[in-house]
């Protein structure tokens, strides 16, 4: 349960910062390097400004979502949420919602449900071997809401990127791009931050 306490402390602070300073009007900025959390390797601000059109877009579906969640590594938040745990210490218990759980072998884009709950997003990436990657979340107009990258995904545990989303914008897509074909897992979770934490 306390596994994610450091991550969520950073997310809570970041959420307060973004809620106060970043407008969601299609002219957003991507989090700076020190705003990404639990990333291994070198983290930098991705240069992506819109979803890549050359990546295959997978339409959003809740069909078999529970099965896809259960196949993710247990060290990720999504399977723990599915089992009734609340691994995000600074999240309101019961507010956690797993939007996406995917296993993939090549760079891809995934559509997300338009309506979302919560004021925070946690994106986690896990991999079978060390590999560089970049993950980005976009609203329905293609404006970046946040993301991050690493020069090497660590097989020892998931890389997490968390950020606040002000005004509950309609989500559009998440894309994961990586250096070469490899086994990767991706999850997107929204939750509501506990007031004052």
N, C-alpha and C positions, 0 to 999 in steps of 0.2 A: 504494500500500500504506500509506503514511504519512498518507493523506488523513484517516483517521478517528482518528489518534493522540490529538488533543486531546479528542475525544468519548469515546474509550475510557478515557483517564486519568480523566475525570470519572465515567464509569460505574463504573470499578473502585473509586474512593473511595466513591461512592454505594452500591455493592454491599456494601462492608464495613460502612458505616454502617447500612444497612437490615438486613443479616444479623444485626447485633448488637443492634439496637434495635426492630425492628418485628415484632410477632407477626402471623402469618397465621392469624387465627382468626375472620374475618368482621367484625372491628372495626378494620380497617386505616385508616391515614391516607394521603391522597394526597400525593405529593411536593410540597415547597414550591417556590416559584418558582426558587430558585437550584439546585434539583436537576434541573431540565430542562436539556437540552443542545442546542446548535446550533439553537436556535429563534430566528427573526427576529421582530421586533415585540415587543409587550408580552406577557410570559408571566405567568400567574397560576394559582392553584390552582383547578381546575374545581370547580363546586359539585355536580356529578353524584354521586349516591349509589347509583344502581342503573341497569341498562340501561334505556334509554327504550323503552317498549312501543309507542310510536307509529311507530317506525322499522321498515322491513321487515327481517326476519331472514333472512339468506342461510345456508343449511345448509353445513357444511364439506364440501369435496370435494377430493380430490387430482387429480381428472380435469382435464387441461389445465393443471395448476399450472405445469409447466415453460414452457408457452407464455405464461401470464400473467406469470411472472417475466421472461421475455425481452422483454416489451413495456414494462416499467418503464424509466424513465430510467437510463442507465448510471451516473449519479452516486449512485444509491441502492446500498446494500450488497447487496441480494438478487441483482441480475443479476451482480454481481462474484463472489458466492459460487457461483452457478450455473456460472460459467465457470472455477471451480477456484481463484480467488483467495481470499486471507484478508484482507479489508479491515479487519477489526476487530483492531487491533494487540495488544490485551490479551486477546484471546480465544484459547483453545486451538485451534490449527489442526485443522480437521476436526470441531470440535464445533458449528460454526454450522449451524443448521437453519432454513430458510425455511418458516414455517408458513402464511403468507398473502401473496398478491400480488394486488391488485385495482385495476382502473380503474373509477371511478364518477363519476356526474354529480349525484347527490343524496345527502343524508345517509342512512347505512345502518348496520346492525349485521351482524356476521359471526360465525358460530359458529366455534370453534377446536377443534383436536383436544384431547381431555381430557388425555392423557398428553403430557408435554413433557420435554425434556432441558435441561440447563443450569441455571445459577443467575442468569442475566441475560437481560433482554428489551430489544430495540431495536425501537421503533416509528418508522417514517419516513413522512412525508407530503410529497408533491410536488404541485405545482399548475401549471396553465397560465397563471393570472393571480392577482394579489394578492387574497386573500380571507381573512376570519377563520374560524377553525375550532377545534374541540375534539375530542381523541381520548382514549378511555379503554379500559382493559383490565380485565376482570372475571373472577373465578373462577366455578366452576359454581354457587355459591350466590348470585351477583349482587353479591358484595362487591368494591369497587374494589381493584385491585392497583397501579394507577398510571396516569399519563397526563399530559396537558398541553394547553395551548392557546396560540394566538397571535392577535393582532389582524390579522395579515396574513401569510398563507403567501407565501413568496418564490418566484417562478418561476425564480430563479437557481440553486436547489439545494434538496435536501430539508431539511425540518425534522425533527430527530431527538429522540426522547425515550427515555431509557434508565433502567433501574432494576433493582435486584436483587430476586429472588424467593426467599424463604427456604423451605426444606422442599419445594421443587418442587410447589406447589399445582396442583390440576387447573384448567386454564384453561377458561373458559367462552365469553366473547364479547369482541369488540373493536367499538367503535362510533366512527364518524367523523361528526360533525355540523358543518355549515358554513352560512354566512350565506345563500347563494343558490346556484342551480344553476351548476355550473362543472365543468370537467374536473379530477379529483383522482386521485392514485395513493396507495395505502396498502400498506405491507408490515409484517409482524411476523416478527422473527428472534429465536430463542433461541440462546444460546451459553454456554459455560463459561469463566469468567474464569481467567486464568493465576494460579496461586498466588503470592502476594506482590506482585502488580502491581495 
